[in-house]
Amino acid sequence: MINFIKYLKIYFLISALVIIPGIFSIFKWQLKPSIDFTGGTLLELKLGKPGDVDKLKEIIEKQNVSIGSIQTSGQNTFLVKAKQIDKDKNLAIQKALSEKFGKIDELRYEIVGPTLGRELLEKTVIGALLAVLGILSYVAYSFKNIKFGISAVLALFHDVIVVTGIFSLLGHFVGVEVDSLFVTAVLTTMSFSVHDTIVVFDRIRESVRRNQTIPFDTQINKAITETMVRSLNNSLTIVFMLFALFLLGGETVKWFVFALLIGTISGTYSSPFTATPILYLLSEWGKRKK
């Protein structure tokens, strides 16, 4: 049995090294929203001849269009996200592109208003808060101890901040935008984080039931040791699949998969090395208070 609790200061230091730059970036630069939140135009075009993103961007920007991003979505097919483009401007863009790349097929032309972004953001925040409240209540009730619920929720916030902070940094330095798929990835990360934490907590509860004379830190070490291999095996199968999808899945899902990948790694780490140390500290704090 490994004495995991002995190194809890190291676990918190590792978390701080990841979280603090992310929090700084969130407050300083925030996230870079896509047209899902700001409003704009989504334009998918198929070129008659092979082209590249840089050349496409150069031609479109000559039409006085502010481009958010351009991604490849298939062979000679590009997905353009930009500030709002009216029909006349769209025709001018296609005419300019046809001079360079031959016949242009318009596969998609959608205008997204900012109202949709506000609605989506409000529903996401409300849904996340309801989920956190439900998780806190359920875990506290199931384990008959509010400390378990608080620890699980704090570990959940840890994972959400890790994902959000990394994307804030990527948005500032690389230009990565967050869209509705990013929201889905964050909510999925919340689910995965709690799922893995409950497995460890359940083993701690069973250990306490069997023998209450054993010190609590020993029971925690025993529970982490017994669940570590299971957690790693479960998480690595997901990580390998997501990594393959990140490399081969195409531009349209690339950053969605990357968010899931970061969330999975963070969730695997936070269950034994964030949630359980917090549970231990809360337990020790409770003993001193008594």
Summary of the structure (lengths in Angstrom):
residues: 290
radius of gyration: 23.7
end to end distance: 29.9
largest distance: 81.1
contacts: 935
relative contact order: 0.14
helix: 73%
strand: 11%
